[in-house]
């Protein structure tokens, strides 16, 4: 019997059980036009206790949705983007990405989900 199974069989607060679940870091990179809408979605999710956002630049020859870069983007070699970082259980983050992909279908959102090792 693992330590996690033993602890789950005891009566523990939900926050303690959540902290035992495998943790992950979700990075979302979105166009600035989606920033406020995505903030609204994230603030309404009870499993997300907080997140950070920052302005970033994307580099490449085409948008991830296949659209060509604007003339300004081609000249400067960058696109304005907003990056969100969220830390929660991997299961919660996977559920969140499903919701985001459904809500923001056909938009230029890039999702990266990384496992976090305990330290």
N, C-alpha and C positions, 0 to 999 in steps of 0.2 A: 504494500500500500504506500503510495507516495505521500509526501508531506502535504501537497495540495489537496489530495483526496481526504486525508485525515482532517485537515482544517475545514474542508467543506462539510464534513459530517458533523462538526461542532456548530453551535449557533453563533454565527459571527455577523457583525453588521455588513450590509451590502457593500460599503466602501472598502472594507478589508478584503472581501472576496474579489472585488474589481481590481484591487491592487495586485492580487495574485495571478490574474489572467495575463497571458502574454501581451506585452505592451508594444505599441508601434508609433511611428512618426509619419504622419500624412503631410505631404507637401503638395500644395495646389498652386499651379501657375496659371494665371488668368489674364485676359485683356482688362485694361482699366475700366472699360464700360460695364464689366460684370462685378466690379468690386463691391458696390453697395448692395446689390442683390444677394451676393454670396455672403456678405456679413449678416444680412437679415436671416438667411437660412441657418447659418452657423449659430447665431444667438438664440434661435428657437429650438435647438437640439439639446435636450437635457443631459445626454451622455457626454457632451463637450463642455468642460468646465472653463475653458478659455482657449485663446489662440493668439498668434502673432501675425502681423502682416507687414510687408515692406515693399517699397517700389524696387523693381529689378529691371534689367534689360535682357531681352531675349535676342539671341544671335542665330542666324541661319539664312538659307536662301528662299524658303517658303514657310508659310504658316503651317501648323500641324494639320489643319483641315484641308490643305492643298491649295489654298488661295495664294496668289502671288503677293509679294511685298509691295507696299506703296513706293513711289519714287523717293520720298524722304527716307523711308526705311532702307531702301536699296543704297542710297548715298551714304547714310550714316552707319549702315551695317548693324542696326539694332532696332528692336521693337520695344516699346514701353510695355511692361507687364507688372502685375501685382502678385507677390508670393505670400501664401498663407502657410503656416506651420501649426499642426495640431498634434497633441500627445494624448493618447487614450488607449484602450484595449484594441487589439488588432480586429477583433470581431466587430466592435462598435465602428471602427474606421472603415472596415469593409462595407458595413451597412450604409454608412454615410456616403461612401463613393457611389453606391448604387442609387441612392436618392439624388445625389448631385448630377450623375450622368442622365438620369431620367428627367430631372427638372431643367437642366441646361443642355438638352439634346441639340446637336448640330452647332455647338459653340466651341470655341478654341480653348478648352480647359485641359491642362496637362496634369495628371495625377501620378504621384510617386508614393508608394507605401513601403516603409522600411521597418524591419523588426528592431526592437531596442533590447539590448542585453542588460541584465541587471548589473548594477555597479554599486 
